[in-house]
């Protein structure tokens, strides 16, 4: 009897504690806690090769652009409150910031609506020089430090297939390594070696099999695909980086050779090797866009976080504790009854 009385007392206090915790979910919904928050500027490529539908979701074809938009939306939805997210578009050779970083919880609907409105028709030029776009984005992010929620921990995440049109001449391309502190100390305009590094990630979008690029008219209606004669198949600007490799090279009259250029620039696949090379020069990471969870993990490492003390919603924690206690009471009662019966109730002997 004494053991059963003790068990009853335990049940009473456990249920009382559960009631207090359940009440606290209404009285104390927030509590100051330290947590990691992030500031991220998402840059989405809106050039025409991003209209290729080489992703499949639920068995339906999805364009690279829509897949990139969905990945950004899913990532923002998972960022902890207090984090900031901004949006930018890339086309031609520049990055245009359309939305400065906003707090993701207070402005969640605005961020999602802005992502939904992104369309390839927003492009202000038809060319695509991804390397220059990356350098432009890095320069703008560094220039904006200390403004509008962009601090030294802010990161640049660029989603692109890496397709450059027309093909670029590497001889005249800027080097992303010039913007990495300490990478090239003697280069003019390079940041000091002790300045904070830029955090960043290049996200390769698209399949690995080259496929035709959709072609549209001035009204935005699809009228077929680009063929070999529609796009330049090789660089033709300035002096070539390696003249000896060009057939029919004439320094003055034919610096790019006399022969017609054939190639596959009218087809597009993710240029992963090119993107990895750019990422290495910029001291960025690289990931191919396959899984949204992997993308989220790559843009939220501890080194990119800003630890802040924020009023955090702990109702779920209090509710879970109350539920755990409420469940433990009947379980403990059942176990106690079984033990009592085994100790005091003797079964008849055969």
N, C-alpha and C positions, 0 to 999 in steps of 0.2 A: 504493500500500500504506500509505503514511503517513497518508493521509486516512482510510482504513478503520480504522486503528488508533486514531486520534483519536476517530472516531465510536463505536468500541467502548468507549473510556474514558468518553465522555459517557453512553452507555447505562448503564454500570455505576453511575456516580454518581447518575444520575436514578432508577434502580431502588432504589438504596440509600436515597435520600432518601424515595422513596415508601414504602418499608418502615418507615422511622423515623416518618413521619407516620401510617401506619396503626397502628403500635404505640402512638403517642401518644394515639390515640382511646380506648385502655383505661387509659393511665397518667395523662393530664391531661384528664379530661372537662370540667372547668370552669376558667374564667379570669376574673379580675375585669375587668369592662368597664363603661363608662358607658352607660346606656340610659334611654330615656324610659318612665316608668310613669304610670298614670292611676288616679284614684279616682272611681268613678261610682256614683251612687244611681239605679237604674232604678225609675220609678214607672209601674205598669201600671193602666190604667182597667179596672175589672171591673163597670161598670154594665151594665144590660140591653141597651142599644143595641150593646154590644160583642159580643153574640151573633149579630149579623147576619152571614151568610156571603156577603159580597160580594167575597171574594178567591178566586182559583183557583190551586191548586198541582197540577201534573201533571194538569190537566184536572178536578180534583175541587174542589168548593166548600169553602172554609175560612173559619171565623169570624174576625172582627176580633181577638178575644181570642187565638185560637190563632196568628194571624199575628204579633201583637205578641210573644207568648211565643217563637215561633221566631226572631224577629229579635233578641231579647235574648240567647237562647241562642247564636246564631251570633256575635254581637258579643263576648260574654264569651269564647268559644272562640278568638277572634283576638287578644285583649288580651295584651300581653307579660307574662311572669312578673314578679312584683313589683307588678303592678297589683292594685287592689282593686275589688270590685263588691258592691253591696248591693241589696236588693229592697224595694219598698214597694208598697202597694195603695192605689188611690183609689176612693172612692165617697162619696156624699152631698156633703160639703164639706171633708173632711179626708183627709190622707195618713197611713196607718198603716205605719210601718217594720217589716217582718217579719223582715228579716235585715240586720244591720249589715254594712258592707263587709268582705269577706273576701278574702284573697290568692287570685287566680284559679287558680293552678296547684295549690297545695296543697289547695284546697277545691273543685276543679272539679266533682267528682261531687256534692258536697253542693249546690252552686249549681244545677247542672242538675236535680237531683231536686226542689229547691224550686220551680224554675220550672215543672216538669211538674205540680206539685200545685196551681198557681194555678187557681182556678175561680170563676165568677161567683157561685156559692152562698156564697162567703166574704163577700159584701157585708153590712155591718151596718146598712144603710139603703137605701131604694130611690131616693132623690133623687140628682140629679147637678148640682152647681154647680162646673164645671171651674175657673172663675176663682178661687173661694175655695180650691179644692184646690191650685192652683198657688201661691197666696200662703202657704198652710199649709205646703207642701213647702219653699218658700224659707225660711220662718221656722225650720223644724226643721233644715234643713241648716246654716243660719248658727249656730243655737244649739249644734249638735253639733261645730262646728269645734274641732279639738284633741283629739277623742275618737275612739277606735276606728278609727284610720286615716283620719279625715276632716280634711283640712288645707285651706289656702286654695286649693289647686288642684282640690279636689273639685267635681264637676259634678252637676247634677240633670237627668236625662233623663226626660221624661214622655211616655208613649205613650197617646194618647186620640183619640177621634173628635170631641171638642169639643161633643157634644150635651148640652145642659143641660135638665134636666127637674125641676120645672116651669120655664118660662121665667123668667129673672131680671129684677129691676128694677134697671137700671143706676144708679139714684139711690142705692142702698144697697150697691153693690158696692165691695170694697176695691180699691185701685189698686196693682198690682205695682210700679209705678215708685217707690213709697215705700220699697221695699227695695233700690233701686239707689243705691249711694253717690254723693252729689253731684247726683243727678237732681232731688230736691226738698229743698233744704237746710233750709228753715224748717219742714218738716212735723214734727209731734210723733212721736217714735219712729223717725225716719229714721236710718240708720247714718251715721257720720261720713264726710265726703267722702274721707278718706284711707284708709278701711278697704278691705280686699281685696274686689273685686267677686265676685259669684256667677256661676260659669260654668253655662250651661244650654242645653238644646235641647228644644223642643216638637216632637213627632213626630205628624203627622196620620195617623190610621189609618182606613181605610175608603174606599169608592168615592165618586164624585161624583154619582151618581144616587140620589135619595131612594128608599128601599125600606122596607117595613113592618118593625116591630120585633117579634121573637118574643115570645109571651106564655106564661108558665108558671104552674102552680098551686102550692099550698103544698108539694107533694111534689117540685117540680122537674120536673114533666112538662109538655111543650109542649102547649098547648091552643089554639093559633091565633096570631093577631097582634093587636096593639093597633089599635083603630079611633079615629075622631075623638072619640068620646064618652068614651073611656077615660082621656085625658090632658088636662091644662089646655093650652089653645091660646094663652094669653097670660099675662103676669104679672098677679097680682092682690094683691100684697102692698104695703102702704104707699101713699104718694102717688106718682102717676106722674111721671116726669121731665118729660114734655111734655103737660100736660093738654089743650092746645088741639088736639092731634092725636087725641083720644079722642072718638068720637061718643057723645052723650048724657052727657057728663061732668057730675056733680053733686058738688061738693066733699065734702059730708058723707055723703050717702046712696048715691051711685054714683060713687066716684072713678075707677072703671075703666069707666064707661059702663053703659047699660042694655041694650045690644044683646048678643045671644049671640055668643060668639067662635068664629069658624071659622078653621081654619088647617091646617097640615101637620106639627104637632109630633108626630103619631103616626108619621111617616115620618122616616127618618134617613139622612143623608149626612155625610161629613166636613165639619165647619164650618171650612173652611180660612181664610176671611177673619177669623173670630173668633179662631182660634188665632194667626194672624199678628199680629193687633192685640195680643193678650196677650203674645206673644213680644217685640214691639217695646217695649212698656211695661216688661217685665222685663229688657230688654237681653239677651234670649236669641236663639238662632237658631231657625229653623223648617225642617223638611223633611217632605215627604209620604213615608209608608212605601211604597216601591216596591222598592228594591234594597238588600239587606243591606250590600253593599260601600259604597254611598253613605252609609248610616247610620254605619258604622264610621269612615269618613273624617271625618264631621261631628263625632264625639265624641272624636276623637284629634288635634286641632290642636296644634302645638307650644306654644301659649300655655297649654294646659290640662295640660301634662305636668310631672312632677316628675323631674328628672334625678338618678338614683342610680347609685352604683357597686355592681354586684352580681356575684356569681359566676355567670357565664353559660355555658351549655352550648355548647361550640365544637366538639363532635365532628363535626358536619356540615361545618364549615369544614375541619378537618383531613382528613376523609375525601374531600371534594371535591378538595383539593389533591393527595392521594395518587392518586386516580383520574385526575386530569388528567396527572400525570407518567407514570403507567402507560400511558395512551393515547398520550402524545407519543412514547414510546420506539419502538414499532413504526412509527408514522407517519414519524418521523425516519429510521429505518432504511430504510424503503421509498423515501423521497425521496433518501437518500444513495446507495442502490444504483442508482436511475435515473440520477442525475447521473454516477456512476462509469462506468456502461455507456455513456452518451452520449459520455464523454470518451475512453475507451480502446478501445471496441469499434467498429470501422469496418464498416459494412455494405458488401457487394460492390457495385461500381459497375455499372450496367446497360450 
